[in-house]
Amino acid sequence: MTQIFKEDGTIVPVTRIIAGPCFVTDKKTVEKDGYVAIQVCFQEKRKKANKAVAGKFKKVFKNDNNFQTVKEFRLDSDDKMAEKLNLGDKVTVEALSEGDIVDVQGVSKGKGFQGVVKRHGFHGGNKSHGNKDQLRMPGSIGATGPAHVLKGMKMGGHMGNQGVTLKNLEIVKIVPEENVLYITGAVPGARNGFLFLRAEGEFEPSVDKIEEPKKEEKQPVDEKKKEKANVEALKAEDKPTEEVKLEEKKVEEKAEKKKEEVKDQKIDQSKENK
């Protein structure tokens, strides 16, 4: 977190977030998958991905790129964003503008097993005489009648490491050169954690499509040239003349067969025309 001074001199506490660039790696459609969604990847990494993920990246990217985070965002069937974004498109912070209201989703800090004072805000027991070792105890957990602990009872347990969504946070500043956003207030999670931002309304994403790798076109193999080359190679290797003659006979037989096939095709065509 840091702070920003406005023009009137007021201080605004903000959180600096690196938001991009993100790349579209997959699109889900109703016809094929039963729902509409866009899969986005973020933060390139050096570690190799598994074969399934690497194969998906190869379909989209020119080089062997691996990304640390891949997230799928579900959309409504009538959402126009599914039509605007295509595979390989790059989305940056330029899709947003200062003053926009966003929802921030993240995972809160994990605090391990905690007692009721820290987890639920209990005030603890009295510090008077006779309350030894009872200052931070939970106290009674229910009457003897039910003979079991009722559901929802506030007790000690695992604290944090849960999904948290903060709504209606304002974007105060955008630095497009560094893909950085400054958002009001605190956001869930620790440093270097991942956040998912969602903005309402229609906006045009900043798209910079990556060129897909061009597949090398295989040139058609000329069988006649290949067969002649084989015969010449045998001659160059000083093979016995018998082997060379056999190869030449095979070439001649193939040529005669092709001529006969062409003649048969012409005869059939003439019969059909009649």
N, C-alpha and C positions, 0 to 999 in steps of 0.2 A: 504494500500500500504506500501511497504518497499523498501529496496535496497539491492543489492547483489554485492559483489566485485568479479570480474573475476581474473583469474590467472595473467593477465598482469597489474592488479591494477585498471582497469577501473570500474566505478560504473554503474550499470544497474538498472533503476527503474522498479520494478516488483509489481505484485498483487498476494497475497497469496490466493489460492482457494482450498477449500476442495472438492474433486471430487470423492466421493464414500464412501463406496461401493454402487453400484447400482445393483438392482435385476430385472431380466426379469419376468414380471407378465403376459404378454399376447403376442400372435403373431397373426397378421392378414395375411390372404392369399388371393390370387386372387380367388380361387375356392369358398371360404366361404364368404369373405367380399368384394371382388371386387378390392382390392388393397393390397399391401405388406407393413407391418409396424411392428415395435417392440415397445411394451409398457414397460417402465422402471420406477421403483419407487426409491425414495431416501429419506433419513433422517427419521429414526424411531421416532414416537411420542407416547405419552401416551394417548392422547385424542382418544376416540373410533370413528371409522369410521362408516358411514351409512351401512345399510344392504347390499346394492348392492356391495360396494367396499369391505366390510369385507368378503362377500362370495367369491369374486374373490381372495382375499389374502389367504383364507383358502384352496383353491384348490392348491396353490403353496407352502405355507409355513407350516412348522410343527407346530409352535406355533401360537397364536393369535397375529400376528404382524400387526401394522398399520403404514403407512408411510405418511409423510406430503405432498409429491409431487409425482404425477404420470404424466409422459409425454410420448406421443406417437411420435415416429420418423418414418416418411414415408421413404421407400426405393424403389429403382428401382426394377422392376420385375426380373432382372437378377443379382441382388446384392447377393453376396455369404454370407454376414453377416446374412441374414435371415436363412440360413441353419446352420451356425455355432452356433448360440445362441438358446437355448431351455428354456422352462419354469423352473424357479428356479435358473438359472445360475447367478453367481455373477461376475460383471465386476468391476475391480479396476483400479487404475492409472497405473498398470503394463502393461496395453494394449498400453500405449504411451511410448515414450522415449524422452530424452533430445534432443533439436534441431528440434523437429517436429513443423510444422506450423499448427495452428488451427484457426478456426473462432469462435468467442465468440458472443453469442446472449443473450440479456438481456433487461430489462425495465429501462429506464432512470429515474432519480430522478424527482418527481413531484414538480413543483414550483408554482402551482396555476395560478391565472390570473396575467399576467405581461403586462407592456406597451411595446411600440415599441422600446424604447431605449435598454431595456434588452433583449427583445425577438428577435429583428431583427438587433440590432446594429445601430439604428439611432443616429446621433450625436446631435440631439436636435436643438432648436432655438438659435438665437444670444442672448448674455447676455447684449446687448446694451440698451440704453434708449428706453422705450416704449414697451418692450417685457415682460411685467409683466405676470406671470403665463403661459408663453408659452415656457419655456425652454425644457420641455420633451414632448411636444405635437407632434402628428404625422404630423400636417400641412394639406395641401390640399389632398383630396382623389380622385380627378378627375375633369374633366371639366363638365359644366352644360349640354352639348349636349346629352350624353347618358341618363341622367336623372336617373341613378341608379349606384350603386357601382359595378365595374367590378370584376369578379371572380379572386381570387389570390392576391387581394390587401393586402399588408402587414399592418396589424393593430394589436392592442392589443388583447390578448386572452389567452386561456389555454396553459401553457408551460410545457413541460416535460411529464413524465409518458407515454412514447411511446416506441415501440419496436425499438431497435438499434442493429445493427450487425457490429462488428469490424472484419476485415479480416486480414489474414497474420500476426498473433501474434505468437511469438516464445516461446516455452517452454524452460525456462532457467534451471530449477532445478525440480527434482521429489523426494519426500520423501515417498516411498511406505509404510513405517510402519504407517504413519499417513494419508495416502491417500491425500497428499497435492501436489498441483502444483504451481510453480512460473512462471507466464506468464509476458512477457514484457509489460510495459506501463499500462495505466488505462483501466478499463472495465466499461461498463454501469451499472448503478444502485447503490443503497446505500449498506451499510454493512448489512450482513445477508440476502441479496437478492439471488435470484436463477438465475443461468446462464446455458446456454446450449452450450456445446462444440462440435464442429464437426471437425474431422480431415480427410483429403483426403488420399486415398491410402488404400491398404489392410493391415490389421494387425490382429494378433491372440489375441483375448481377453483373459484375465486371468480369467479362469472359475473355480469356486468352487461350484459345484452343491449342493443344499440343499436337504437333504433326505425328500422325501414326506412322510406324515404320513401313516403308515400302517393301513389298515382297518382290524378291528377284524373280523375274519371269524366266521360266525355263525355255530355252530355245529348242524348237523341234529338231529331233535327231534325224539326219539324213542317212537312211539305212544303206543306200548305195555307197556313199562316201565311207561309211563305217566299214563295210565289207571290203572295199578296195584298200582301205588303210590296213586291215588285218592281213590281206595278201601281201602288201608291200612290207609289212613288219616281218612276215615269215621269210621273205626273200632277203631282207636286210640281216636277219639272224643266221643266214646261210643254212636254212633248214633243207632237208632232202627235197628233191624236185617232186617226189610223189605227194608229199603233204601239200605243197603249193598247188599241184594240179587238182587235188581233191577240193581244196578251198575254192578254186576257180570254177570247178564243176557245180558246186553248191550255189555259187553266185548266179551262174547261168540258169540253173533249174528254177531258182526263185524268180528270176526275171521272166522266164517263160510262163510260169504259173500266173503271175500278175497279168501278163498279156491275155491269157485265156480267160481270166476272170473279167477283165474289161470287155472282151468280146461278148461273153455271156450276158453281161449287164446291158450292152447295147442291143442285143437281140431281144432281150426281155422288154426293154423300153419300146422297141419298134412294134412288138406284138401288142402291147398295151395301147399304143397310139392307134393301131388299126382297129 
